[in-house]
Amino acid sequence: MRNIGKKSLPYRYILPAVIFLTIIFGIPLVNMIWYAFADVDIMSGFKEWVGLKNFSFLIDPEFRKTLLRTLIWVIFGVAGIFIYGMSVALALNKPIPGRNLFRILVIIPWLIPHAFAGTIWTWMLNSNTGLVNAVLMKTGLVSQPVSFLGEELAMATVIFIRIWKGAPFLIMSLLSAFQTIPVEVEEAATIDGAGKIQYFRKVMVPLLKPVLVSSGIILTAWTITIFDIVYIITKGGPSHATEILSISIYNKAFIDNDLGASAAISLFAMVFIIVLGYLQMRSQNKVE
């Protein structure tokens, strides 16, 4: 009996956490799956089972447009984070004056809450009273205000803000990873005649691959699920120009009052993210 008690001790320690996670994540997940196959609205609640009817969005031309916008948002957003984040991380890894101060400044966007960041950017990019247009007009770079949140530039604008907000995560991850690369490796590469570009491609990238892969999957999943900052800045407009998957889920639930369709789209997004997680695990195993 004493041995059984000792063996069960670790499970008793984690039991409260398991119960907590089940309540926080398990119940909403079951509800989402249930709603995805039912006719449910906010006012009346559950009405009837409808089978796969809620998944008719998969053949809806409008949903395909939303999916295309989401892919543009994710691909350019994550690629921009990697290009900007890698450049800044490499610069801050050098012994430049004020390096510690710059490292603190770089992480500030990551610490700002999405709601506050969205509100500030909305004001700054306003065509009439925004700070950005005021500076551009004052310096003579433009002759008339730029409609950053108009139909033509809205997607590019929110992608830029996503890069600004998400890059600090990658920068800090890379700066930490740089510390694990032995100095002897760089010295050996230099002795062998490797230039900076060759050293980066042939030495650093392979050594950083686990961090790059995991960061890429995490950033992709986060970018797919981001809602608040895009909604605050554009609400998915104008003319659906920035209506990505997360905005579509919200609109189905609270604008169209169709919780079933909203849950079905959420389930689609969840499966997609799980596939990404599986790809991450496979990539990590190959690296190891």
N, C-alpha and C positions, 0 to 999 in steps of 0.2 A: 504493500500500500504506500509505503514511504517513497519507493522508487517511482510509482505512478504519479504521486504528488509532485516529485521533482521534475518529471518529464512534462507534466502539464503546466508547470509554473510559467514558462515563456508565453504559452497560449493565453493564460489568464492575464498576463501583463498587456498583451496586445488586444484583448477582447474589448475594452472600452473604445479603443481607436477604431476597431472593426465596426462596432455598433454605431459610433458617430458617423463614420464614412458611409455606412449603409443608409442612415437617415438622411444625410446631406446629399449624397449622390445616387444611391440606389433607388429610393422612392421616386424622385423626379425622373430618373431614367425609365423606370417601369411605366410611369404615367405618360411619358413622351411616346413610348412604343404603343401603349394602349390607345392614346389619342390618334396616332398615325393611321389607325385602321377603323376610326370611328367618325361619326358626324358629331362634332362638339363645338359649342360656341360659348362665349363668356357669360351671357345672360342665362341661357337654358341649361348649360352643362351638357352631359352625355345625352344623345338622342337615339342613335342606332349604330350598329356595325355597318360599315360600307365596304369592307374588304380593301381592294387596291385602288378604289376610286380616288383617294387623296393623292395617289402617286401619278395621277394623270398629268401633273405638271411636267413630267419627264418628256412628254411629247408636245408641250406648249411652246410655240415659237418665242413668246415673251420670256419664258424661263431660260431658254437657250441664250437669249440676249443677256439676261442677268448672269448666267454662268460664264459667258464670254467676258463680261465686264469684271466678274470676280477673278477670272484667270489673268486678265490684264493687271488688275489691282495687286494680285499676289505675285505674279512673275516680276513686274517692274519694281514693286515695293521691296521684295526680298533681294532681288538683284542689286537694287540701289543701296540697300543696307549693307550688302557684302562689299560693294565697290568702295563706298564711302567709309564704312567701318574698318575694312582692311587697310585703306590708305592712312586713316588717322591712327590706327593701332601701330602700324609700322613707324610712323613719324614719332609717336609718343614713346616708342621703345628705344629711341636714340637718346643719348645724353644731351638733350637740348636745354637751354636756360628756361627755368620756369615750368619744367615738365610736370611736376606734381600739381601745380596750380591748373595747368591745362587739363590734367586728368580729372580734377574735380569739376571743372567747367563742362567738360564733355559729358559727364554723367547726369548733369542737371535735367535735361529733357526727359530722361528715364524716370526721374523722381517726381515730375509734375503729374498730378492726376489727369486722366484723359478729359474729364469734364472741364476742368480749368483750362487745359491746353486748347481744347476746342473752342471755348469762349474767347480766349485771347486771340487765337488765329482768326476767328470770324471777324473780330473788331479790326485787327491789323490789315486784313485783306479786303475790307469794305471798299467798294469803288469810290464812294464819296468822301468818307471820313477816315478811311484806313491809313495807318502809319506808312505802310509799304508804298502805296500810291503817292502819298505826300512826299516821301523821299525821292521816288522816281521822277516826279514832276519837278521838284525843287532842283535836282541835279541835271535836269534836261534830258534824261535818258528816254523819256516818253513825252509826247506832246499832249496826250489826253489819258485819263484814268484807264487802267487795265482791269477788265472784268475777270479777276482770277476765279471767281465762283460762278461765272457764266457757263453756259452749256459746253462751249469749246474747251475751256481750260479747267473745269471743275475736277475732272478725274486726275489730270496731271498735278493739280494743286494738292488734293488729298493724298496722292502718292508721295509727293514731296514731304508733306507733314508726317506721313507714316515713316519715311526714311529718317527724318529728324528725330522722331520719337523712339524708333526701334534700334537705331544704330548703336547707342551706348551699351546695350546688352551685348552685342557682338564685340564691341571694342574692349570691354572689360574681360570678356571670355578669352579673347585673343591675347590680351596683355598678360593674363594669368598663364596661358599656355606657353607664351614666349619664354617664361621663366623656367620651363621644364626642358628647354633645348640646351644641352651642354655647350659651354663656350668652346670646348675642344672640337665640336662638330664644325662650327664656323671657321675655326682656325685651320682645320684639316682641309676644308673646302677651298679656303683662300690659298693654301700651299699648293693644292692641286690645280690652281689657276682658274677656279670658277669665279665668274663675275657676279655682280649683285643679282641680276635677273636669273642667271643659272642657279645661284644659291637658293633664291626664292622658289623657283619652279621644281628643282631637283631634290632639294633638302627640306626646306621649310614646309612646303605644302604637304608632302607625304607624312611628315612628323605631326602636322596639325590636322591631318585628315579626320581623326575621331572628333575633334572639337568642331571642325567645319561642318561635318555631316550632322552631328547632333544639333548644333546651332541652327543649321538650315532647316531641319525638320521642325524644330520648336518655333522658329520665326514664321515658317509657313503656316503652321497650325494656328498660331496667334493671329496672323494676318487674316486668315480665313474667318476667324471668329470675332474679329474686332467689330464693334457696333457703335459704341457711344461717341467716339470722336468724329466719325463720319456723319452720324445722325445730327450731332450738334452743329456741325459746319454746313452741311448741305441738305440734310434730311433725305438723302437719296436723289435729290434733284440737281439742277433743274431738268425737267423733262426726262426723268429717270437716268440721267447721265452718270450718276454715282450710286445707283441702286445695286449694291452687291448682295451676296447671299444673305448676310446677317440682316441687312435692311429689309430684304424681301420676307424673311421669316417674321420680323416685327410687323410689317405691314399686313401680312396675311392674318396674324393673330389679332391685332388691335385696330387696324383700319378696316379690313374686310370681315372681321369678327368670325374668322374660321380657324379655330384652334387645331382642327384635324389636319388641314393642309399645311399649317405652320409646323406642326409636329412632324409631318412627313418630310418636309424640306429639311428640318433639323436632323432627322434620322439619316437622310441622305448625306448631309454634311458630316455627321459623326462617323459614318462608315468610311467616308473619304479620308478623314483624319486618322482613323484606325489603320487604314491601308498605308498611310504615310509613316505611322509608327512602326508598322511591320517592315517597311523598307529601311527604316533607320536601323532596326535590329539586325537585319541582314547585312547592311553595309558595315556595321560595327563588327559583326562576326568575321566578315571577310578581312577587315583591317587587322583584327587580332590573329 
